[in-house]
Amino acid sequence: MASRGDSDEAYVVGLCNRVLGEEALTQHRFDWLLGDPGAGGRQVRLPVDAY
């Protein structure tokens, strides 16, 4: 199994980092970006690919 560092996501984020000349925060979670409530009503913060 490939690691996250070998993924298409990491490749594209790496390209963007080089083009923009900045390093993205990866798998960042915002307090306001929540998933659907589970059976118990709990919502988890969702990660974004890059920020």
Buried (B, 14 or more C-beta within 10 A) or exposed (E): EEEEEEEEBBEEBBEEBEEEEEEBEBEEEEEEEEEEEEEEEEEEEEEBBBE
